[in-house]
Amino acid sequence: MLGNFGAIFTFRCKSFWVRVVCSLVVLPGATTVNAAPIAWEHVENPHVRAAQYDGLMGDPFAAITQLLADQKQGRVSSRSAQAQLVLGGLYLSYGSHHKAADIFKALGESNQSQGVRDQAWYSLARAQYQRGQGREALKSLQRIVGSLPDEAQQERLLLSSMLLMEQQRYDEAVINLKQLGKKSFVQQLSEKSVWATYGRFNLGVALFRQGHEQEGRKMLEELGAMSVSDEEGHSLRDKANLTLAYDYLSKQEPDKAQQYFVKTRLQGPMSSKALLGLGRVYSAREQHKKSLVPWLKLIKRDASDPSVQDALLAVPFAFGKLNAYKQALQYYQDALASYKRELEQVNKAKDTVNNGVLVDSLVRTIGSQSRDEQWLMSSLPDTPGGRYLWQLFATHEFQASLTDYAQVRLSLGKLEQWSSEIDDGSDMAPRQKRAMSKRISKLQSKLVGLINQLRDHLKELSLKELENRKQRLVSYAADARFSMAQLYDYAAKRWGDGG
């Protein structure tokens, strides 16, 4: 009785360890690698310093315009490495990744000093990473010859290791991560360097994948027990404990797994995975009544969460193991109804993507936030897509594309404003007006084409994610129907048609 579903559920939980580890390779901060201008004290030309200041104040468009004007009028040499590095960083901040990449690549292949070339390759790698070009970013990082200053060196090592892990080159990733953990680097910032801390976490995961489980487990245990004071630290500690917990669960060691599940906060971003795993611990020990406690708590949460969707099937499974068949049937019916509602919401989310409502809502959201506030989950637009696409929103590719889209739309608006000012201007010769209007019209045409390309790309990413969500829900609904059929069949055999 219910044997087939038991096998399905066990398979899901075992594979969950792989999903957890794959999703926990991390970089510090939210999710966006911002442009890294060269150190302020190294910028000598006051005009370059002024452009850099404007960029840091959140107006890269004005900074780019002024710096290009200064170069054209001879106030800044177009051959200045400092000016080019700053200009590339400004283009990156503005979202013009292609222009930034062209500048950095030209500098990297120039006859400038080795330090300048290294800085250029590092900046190019960051631009490529933001554009989702992981392999190209890794090649750029590997062209760096010397050591970068302080924090840039730590980010270089962490980013390199993460990209190597994406290519399953774990031996090389471990070498980079072990360099990151050396005190000679860490002490340049502090003993609690955020880059070194994240590096240790990724090193622990890499060691697991490499087969050095004892070494990896020791590192994760240290992170799981570390003293923290901010949300980022709490989240990283939860991830370390969750990784250990699911590892032990996959090895059929539920007692050890429980020790780490209970260390994970029940209100943090990892809490749903912890509740699901804790119930699995009790289930593995045949303590099905106890497994219901975390699972029943979990199914009260947002049904768009994959962990909640897992729990919706886990609860009736536990009732079935307790021979509470009526309750099992009721919870299967509830699960099926929930999956149907979620499928309807996914279809509505597709509509918001197709008609452009979702992207426009996101653009308005990030436009109303400061750079430090961007991508706070509490600020995401209240649309059907917002519930199902938050994991996609957190990816570098989506964020970079959306930022590009917002910036290009802003540029188009500025061109329209300039066109209006030219038409109204009375101190400009007619021929000059026509020439300027023609240039603006040509730029507007290019920007409109770019806007359409970016919108289509964002749409493609969103629809792909929603389709994956849909297929997952369809699979869950099929499991629920199959288990319900088993229950009806069992009842018919035990009590007959009248039972």
C-alpha positions as CSV (number, residue, x, y, z in Angstrom):
1,M,0.0,0.0,0.0
2,L,1.4,3.4,-1.1
3,G,4.7,1.7,-1.9
4,N,5.0,3.4,-5.3
5,F,4.5,6.8,-3.9
6,G,7.0,6.0,-1.1
7,A,9.6,5.3,-3.8
8,I,8.7,8.6,-5.6
9,F,9.0,10.6,-2.4
10,T,12.3,8.9,-1.4
11,F,13.7,9.7,-4.8
12,R,12.7,13.3,-4.6
13,C,14.3,13.7,-1.2
14,K,17.6,12.0,-2.2
15,S,17.9,14.2,-5.3
16,F,17.1,17.3,-3.2
17,W,20.7,17.1,-1.8
18,V,22.0,17.6,-5.3
19,R,19.7,20.6,-5.9
20,V,20.6,22.1,-2.5
21,V,24.4,22.0,-3.2
22,C,24.0,23.2,-6.8
23,S,22.0,26.2,-5.6
24,L,24.3,27.2,-2.8
25,V,27.6,28.2,-4.6
26,V,27.6,31.9,-3.8
27,L,29.2,35.3,-4.1
28,P,28.9,38.0,-1.4
29,G,26.3,40.7,-1.6
30,A,22.9,40.4,-3.1
31,T,23.5,39.2,-6.6
32,T,24.9,41.9,-8.8
33,V,28.6,42.5,-9.4
34,N,28.8,46.3,-9.7
35,A,31.4,48.1,-11.6
36,A,34.7,48.5,-9.8
37,P,36.3,51.8,-10.7
38,I,40.0,52.1,-10.0
39,A,40.9,53.5,-6.6
40,W,40.1,57.1,-6.1
41,E,43.5,58.1,-4.8
42,H,45.1,56.8,-8.0
43,V,43.1,59.1,-10.3
44,E,45.3,62.1,-11.1
45,N,43.3,64.1,-13.7
46,P,40.6,66.2,-12.0
47,H,38.2,65.8,-14.9
48,V,38.5,62.0,-14.6
49,R,38.0,62.3,-10.9
50,A,34.9,64.4,-11.4
51,A,33.5,61.8,-13.9
52,Q,34.2,59.0,-11.4
53,Y,32.5,61.0,-8.6
54,D,29.3,61.5,-10.8
55,G,29.3,57.8,-11.5
56,L,29.6,56.9,-7.8
57,M,26.7,59.3,-7.1
58,G,24.5,57.3,-9.4
59,D,24.5,59.3,-12.6
60,P,26.8,57.3,-15.0
61,F,25.1,58.8,-18.1
62,A,26.1,62.3,-17.2
63,A,29.6,61.1,-16.2
64,I,30.1,59.3,-19.5
65,T,28.9,62.3,-21.5
66,Q,31.1,64.8,-19.6
67,L,34.2,62.5,-19.8
68,L,33.8,62.0,-23.6
69,A,33.4,65.7,-24.0
70,D,36.5,66.3,-22.0
71,Q,38.4,63.9,-24.2
72,K,37.2,65.5,-27.4
73,Q,38.2,69.0,-26.1
74,G,41.6,67.8,-25.0
75,R,41.2,68.2,-21.3
76,V,41.6,64.4,-20.9
77,S,44.0,62.4,-23.1
78,S,42.2,59.6,-24.9
79,R,45.3,57.4,-24.3
80,S,45.1,57.8,-20.6
81,A,44.8,54.4,-19.0
82,Q,43.1,55.9,-15.9
83,A,40.5,57.6,-18.1
84,Q,39.8,54.5,-20.1
85,L,39.5,52.3,-17.0
86,V,37.1,54.8,-15.4
87,L,35.1,55.2,-18.7
88,G,34.8,51.4,-19.0
89,G,33.6,51.2,-15.4
90,L,31.0,53.9,-16.1
91,Y,29.7,52.1,-19.2
92,L,29.5,49.0,-17.1
93,S,27.5,50.9,-14.4
94,Y,25.2,52.3,-17.1
95,G,24.6,48.9,-18.5
96,S,26.5,49.3,-21.8
97,H,28.4,46.0,-21.3
98,H,29.5,45.8,-24.9
99,K,31.2,49.2,-24.9
100,A,32.8,48.5,-21.5
101,A,34.1,45.1,-22.8
102,D,35.6,46.7,-25.9
103,I,37.5,49.3,-23.7
104,F,38.8,46.7,-21.2
105,K,39.8,44.2,-23.9
106,A,41.7,47.0,-25.8
107,L,43.5,47.9,-22.6
108,G,44.3,44.3,-21.8
109,E,45.9,43.8,-25.2
110,S,47.8,47.2,-25.1
111,N,51.4,48.0,-24.3
112,Q,50.3,49.6,-21.0
113,S,52.0,48.6,-17.7
114,Q,51.2,45.1,-16.4
115,G,49.2,46.5,-13.5
116,V,46.9,48.3,-16.0
117,R,46.5,45.3,-18.2
118,D,45.7,43.1,-15.1
119,Q,43.1,45.6,-14.0
120,A,41.6,45.7,-17.5
121,W,41.3,41.9,-17.7
122,Y,39.7,41.8,-14.3
123,S,37.2,44.5,-15.3
124,L,36.5,42.7,-18.6
125,A,35.8,39.5,-16.7
126,R,33.3,41.2,-14.5
127,A,31.5,42.7,-17.6
128,Q,31.5,39.2,-19.2
129,Y,30.2,37.6,-16.0
130,Q,27.3,40.1,-15.8
131,R,26.4,39.2,-19.4
132,G,26.3,35.5,-18.6
133,Q,29.5,34.7,-20.5
134,G,31.1,32.5,-17.8
135,R,33.6,30.8,-20.0
136,E,34.9,34.1,-21.5
137,A,35.0,35.6,-18.0
138,L,37.2,32.8,-16.8
139,K,39.6,33.1,-19.7
140,S,39.9,36.8,-18.9
141,L,40.6,36.2,-15.3
142,Q,43.3,33.6,-16.3
143,R,45.1,36.3,-18.3
144,I,45.9,38.3,-15.1
145,V,49.6,37.9,-14.3
146,G,50.1,39.6,-11.0
147,S,48.1,40.1,-7.8
148,L,45.4,42.7,-7.8
149,P,44.9,45.1,-4.9
150,D,43.2,43.9,-1.7
151,E,39.5,43.2,-2.2
152,A,39.8,42.9,-6.0
153,Q,42.2,40.0,-5.6
154,Q,39.8,38.2,-3.2
155,E,36.9,38.7,-5.6
156,R,39.1,37.5,-8.5
157,L,39.9,34.2,-6.7
158,L,36.3,33.7,-5.6
159,L,34.8,34.4,-9.0
160,S,37.4,32.2,-10.7
161,S,36.6,29.3,-8.4
162,M,32.9,29.7,-8.9
163,L,33.3,29.7,-12.7
164,L,35.6,26.6,-12.5
165,M,33.0,24.8,-10.4
166,E,30.3,25.6,-13.0
167,Q,32.6,23.7,-15.5
168,Q,33.1,20.9,-12.9
169,R,36.8,21.7,-12.7
170,Y,36.8,21.2,-8.9
171,D,40.5,20.5,-8.5
172,E,41.4,23.9,-9.9
173,A,38.6,25.6,-8.0
174,V,39.9,24.2,-4.7
175,I,43.4,25.6,-5.5
176,N,41.9,29.1,-5.9
177,L,39.7,28.8,-2.9
178,K,42.6,27.7,-0.7
179,Q,44.5,30.8,-1.8
180,L,41.6,32.9,-0.8
181,G,41.6,31.5,2.7
182,K,45.2,32.3,3.3
183,K,45.7,34.9,6.0
184,S,48.0,36.9,3.8
185,F,45.0,37.9,1.8
186,V,42.4,37.9,4.5
187,Q,44.3,40.1,6.9
188,Q,44.5,42.8,4.3
189,L,40.8,43.5,5.1
190,S,40.0,41.8,8.3
191,E,39.9,38.3,9.8
192,K,36.2,38.3,9.0
193,S,36.6,39.2,5.3
194,V,33.3,38.6,3.6
195,W,35.1,37.3,0.5
196,A,37.1,34.8,2.5
197,T,34.0,33.7,4.4
198,Y,32.1,33.0,1.2
199,G,35.3,31.4,-0.2
200,R,35.4,29.0,2.7
201,F,31.8,28.1,2.0
202,N,32.3,27.5,-1.7
203,L,35.5,25.6,-0.8
204,G,33.5,23.3,1.4
205,V,31.1,22.6,-1.4
206,A,33.9,22.1,-3.9
207,L,35.6,19.6,-1.6
208,F,32.4,17.6,-1.3
209,R,32.1,17.4,-5.1
210,Q,35.8,16.6,-5.4
211,G,35.4,13.6,-3.0
212,H,37.2,15.1,0.0
213,E,34.1,14.9,2.2
214,Q,35.8,15.0,5.6
215,E,37.7,18.2,4.7
216,G,34.7,19.8,3.2
217,R,32.5,18.8,6.1
218,K,34.9,20.2,8.6
219,M,34.9,23.6,6.8
220,L,31.1,23.7,6.6
221,E,30.8,22.8,10.3
222,E,33.0,25.7,11.2
223,L,30.8,28.0,9.1
224,G,27.6,26.5,10.5
225,A,28.8,27.3,14.1
226,M,30.3,30.7,13.5
227,S,29.1,33.8,15.4
228,V,27.2,36.2,13.1
229,S,25.6,39.6,13.6
230,D,24.0,40.4,10.2
231,E,21.5,38.8,7.8
232,E,24.1,37.9,5.3
233,G,26.0,36.0,8.0
234,H,22.9,34.3,9.2
235,S,22.0,33.2,5.7
236,L,25.4,31.8,5.0
237,R,25.4,29.9,8.3
238,D,22.0,28.4,7.4
239,K,23.3,27.3,4.0
240,A,26.2,25.6,5.6
241,N,24.0,23.7,8.1
242,L,21.5,22.8,5.4
243,T,24.2,21.5,3.1
244,L,25.5,19.2,5.9
245,A,22.0,18.1,6.8
246,Y,21.0,17.0,3.3
247,D,24.4,15.3,2.9
248,Y,23.7,13.1,5.9
249,L,20.1,12.6,4.8
250,S,21.3,11.3,1.4
251,K,23.6,8.9,3.2
252,Q,20.7,7.5,5.2
253,E,22.0,9.0,8.5
254,P,18.9,10.8,9.7
255,D,20.2,11.3,13.3
256,K,23.2,13.3,12.2
257,A,21.1,15.2,9.6
258,Q,18.7,16.3,12.4
259,Q,21.5,18.0,14.3
260,Y,22.0,20.4,11.4
261,F,18.4,20.9,10.4
262,V,17.6,22.1,13.8
263,K,20.4,24.7,13.6
264,T,18.8,26.3,10.6
265,R,16.5,29.2,11.4
266,L,12.8,28.5,10.9
267,Q,12.1,32.1,9.8
268,G,15.0,32.6,7.4
269,P,15.1,32.1,3.6
270,M,16.3,28.5,4.1
271,S,13.5,27.6,6.6
272,S,11.2,25.9,4.1
273,K,14.0,23.5,3.0
274,A,14.9,22.9,6.7
275,L,11.3,22.0,7.6
276,L,11.0,19.7,4.6
277,G,14.2,18.0,5.5
278,L,13.4,17.7,9.2
279,G,10.1,15.9,8.3
280,R,12.2,13.6,6.1
281,V,14.4,12.8,9.1
282,Y,11.4,11.6,11.1
283,S,10.0,9.7,8.1
284,A,13.3,7.9,7.6
285,R,13.1,6.7,11.2
286,E,9.5,5.6,10.7
287,Q,8.3,8.3,13.1
288,H,5.5,9.4,10.8
289,K,3.5,11.2,13.4
290,K,6.5,13.4,14.2
291,S,7.2,14.0,10.5
292,L,3.7,15.6,10.3
293,V,4.7,18.4,12.7
294,P,7.1,20.3,10.4
295,W,5.3,19.2,7.2
296,L,1.9,20.5,8.4
297,K,3.5,23.8,9.3
298,L,5.2,24.0,5.9
299,I,2.1,23.4,3.8
300,K,0.6,26.6,5.3
301,R,3.2,28.7,3.5
302,D,3.1,30.1,0.0
303,A,2.3,27.2,-2.4
304,S,4.6,28.7,-5.1
305,D,7.5,27.5,-3.0
306,P,8.9,24.2,-4.4
307,S,9.5,23.0,-0.8
308,V,5.8,23.6,0.0
309,Q,4.8,21.7,-3.1
310,D,7.0,18.8,-1.9
311,A,5.3,18.9,1.5
312,L,1.8,18.9,0.0
313,L,2.6,15.3,-1.1
314,A,4.6,14.4,2.0
315,V,1.7,15.0,4.4
316,P,-0.7,12.5,2.9
317,F,2.1,10.1,2.5
318,A,2.7,10.2,6.3
319,F,-1.0,9.8,7.0
320,G,-1.1,6.8,4.8
321,K,1.8,5.3,6.7
322,L,-0.2,5.8,9.9
323,N,-3.2,4.0,8.3
324,A,-5.2,7.2,8.5
325,Y,-6.6,6.7,5.0
326,K,-9.4,9.3,5.1
327,Q,-7.0,12.0,6.1
328,A,-4.5,10.9,3.5
329,L,-7.2,11.0,0.8
330,Q,-8.3,14.5,2.0
331,Y,-4.8,15.9,1.9
332,Y,-4.1,14.4,-1.5
333,Q,-7.3,16.1,-2.7
334,D,-6.1,19.4,-1.1
335,A,-2.7,19.0,-2.8
336,L,-4.3,18.4,-6.2
337,A,-6.5,21.4,-5.8
338,S,-3.5,23.5,-4.8
339,Y,-1.5,22.4,-7.8
340,K,-4.4,23.3,-10.1
341,R,-4.6,26.8,-8.5
342,E,-0.9,27.2,-9.0
343,L,-1.1,26.1,-12.6
344,E,-3.7,28.7,-13.2
345,Q,-1.5,31.4,-11.6
346,V,1.5,30.2,-13.7
347,N,-0.7,30.7,-16.8
348,K,-1.6,34.2,-15.6
349,A,2.0,34.9,-15.0
350,K,2.7,33.9,-18.6
351,D,0.1,36.5,-19.7
352,T,1.8,39.3,-17.7
353,V,5.1,38.3,-19.4
354,N,3.7,38.2,-22.9
355,N,1.9,41.5,-22.6
356,G,4.9,43.3,-21.1
357,V,3.3,44.1,-17.7
358,L,5.8,42.2,-15.7
359,V,8.9,43.8,-17.2
360,D,7.5,47.3,-17.0
361,S,6.6,46.7,-13.4
362,L,10.1,45.6,-12.6
363,V,11.6,48.7,-14.4
364,R,9.4,51.0,-12.4
365,T,10.4,49.2,-9.2
366,I,14.2,49.4,-9.7
367,G,13.8,53.0,-11.0
368,S,12.3,54.0,-7.7
369,Q,15.1,52.5,-5.6
370,S,18.6,53.6,-4.9
371,R,21.5,51.5,-6.1
372,D,22.0,50.1,-2.6
373,E,18.3,49.1,-2.3
374,Q,17.9,47.4,-5.6
375,W,16.6,43.9,-5.7
376,L,15.1,43.8,-2.2
377,M,12.6,41.0,-2.5
378,S,10.0,42.9,-0.5
379,S,10.0,45.6,-3.2
380,L,9.3,43.3,-6.1
381,P,6.0,44.2,-8.0
382,D,2.8,42.4,-6.8
383,T,2.1,40.5,-10.1
384,P,1.5,36.8,-10.7
385,G,5.0,36.6,-12.2
386,G,6.6,38.0,-9.1
387,R,5.7,34.9,-7.1
388,Y,7.1,32.4,-9.6
389,L,10.1,34.3,-11.0
390,W,11.9,35.5,-7.9
391,Q,14.7,32.9,-8.4
392,L,15.1,34.1,-12.0
393,F,15.1,37.7,-10.8
394,A,18.1,36.9,-8.6
395,T,20.3,35.7,-11.5
396,H,23.0,37.9,-12.9
397,E,21.8,37.4,-16.5
398,F,18.2,38.6,-15.7
399,Q,19.4,41.5,-13.5
400,A,21.9,42.7,-16.1
401,S,19.4,42.4,-18.9
402,L,16.7,44.3,-17.0
403,T,19.2,47.0,-16.0
404,D,20.3,47.4,-19.6
405,Y,16.6,47.6,-20.6
406,A,15.9,50.3,-18.0
407,Q,19.0,52.3,-18.9
408,V,18.3,52.2,-22.7
409,R,14.7,53.3,-22.1
410,L,16.0,56.2,-20.0
411,S,18.5,57.1,-22.8
412,L,15.7,57.1,-25.3
413,G,13.7,59.5,-23.2
414,K,16.7,61.8,-23.0
415,L,17.1,61.8,-26.7
416,E,13.4,62.7,-27.1
417,Q,14.0,65.6,-24.7
418,W,17.0,66.8,-26.6
419,S,15.1,66.5,-29.9
420,S,12.4,68.7,-28.5
421,E,14.9,71.3,-27.2
422,I,16.5,71.5,-30.7
423,D,13.2,72.0,-32.3
424,D,12.4,74.8,-29.9
425,G,15.9,76.4,-30.0
426,S,16.2,79.7,-31.7
427,D,20.0,80.2,-31.4
428,M,21.0,77.3,-33.7
429,A,21.4,77.6,-37.5
430,P,18.9,75.6,-39.6
431,R,21.6,73.4,-41.1
432,Q,23.0,72.6,-37.6
433,K,19.4,71.8,-36.4
434,R,18.9,69.4,-39.3
435,A,22.2,67.7,-38.7
436,M,21.6,67.3,-35.0
437,S,18.0,66.1,-35.6
438,K,19.3,63.5,-38.1
439,R,21.9,62.2,-35.6
440,I,19.3,62.0,-32.8
441,S,16.8,60.2,-35.1
442,K,19.4,57.7,-36.1
443,L,20.3,57.0,-32.4
444,Q,16.6,56.7,-31.5
445,S,16.2,54.1,-34.2
446,K,19.1,52.1,-32.8
447,L,17.8,52.4,-29.2
448,V,14.3,51.3,-30.2
449,G,15.8,48.2,-31.8
450,L,17.9,47.5,-28.7
451,I,14.9,47.9,-26.5
452,N,13.0,45.3,-28.5
453,Q,15.9,42.9,-28.3
454,L,16.3,43.2,-24.6
455,R,12.5,42.9,-24.0
456,D,12.4,39.7,-26.1
457,H,15.4,38.3,-24.1
458,L,13.7,39.0,-20.8
459,K,10.5,37.5,-22.1
460,E,12.3,34.4,-23.2
461,L,14.1,33.9,-19.8
462,S,10.8,34.4,-17.9
463,L,8.7,32.1,-20.1
464,K,11.4,29.4,-19.8
465,E,11.3,29.6,-16.0
466,L,7.5,29.5,-16.0
467,E,7.4,26.5,-18.2
468,N,9.8,24.7,-15.8
469,R,7.4,25.6,-13.0
470,K,4.5,24.4,-15.0
471,Q,6.1,21.0,-15.7
472,R,7.0,20.6,-12.1
473,L,3.4,21.2,-11.0
474,V,2.1,18.8,-13.7
475,S,4.4,16.1,-12.3
476,Y,3.2,16.7,-8.8
477,A,-0.4,16.6,-9.9
478,A,0.2,13.3,-11.6
479,D,1.8,11.9,-8.4
480,A,-1.2,13.1,-6.4
481,R,-3.7,11.5,-8.8
482,F,-1.7,8.2,-8.8
483,S,-1.6,8.0,-5.0
484,M,-5.3,8.8,-4.8
485,A,-6.0,6.0,-7.3
486,Q,-4.0,3.6,-5.0
487,L,-6.1,4.6,-2.1
488,Y,-9.3,4.0,-3.9
489,D,-8.1,0.7,-5.1
490,Y,-7.0,-0.3,-1.6
491,A,-10.3,0.7,-0.2
492,A,-12.2,-1.3,-2.8
493,K,-10.2,-4.4,-2.2
494,R,-10.5,-4.1,1.6
495,W,-14.1,-3.0,2.1
496,G,-15.6,-3.7,-1.3
497,D,-17.6,-1.3,-3.4
498,G,-19.9,-0.4,-0.5
499,G,-16.9,0.5,1.8
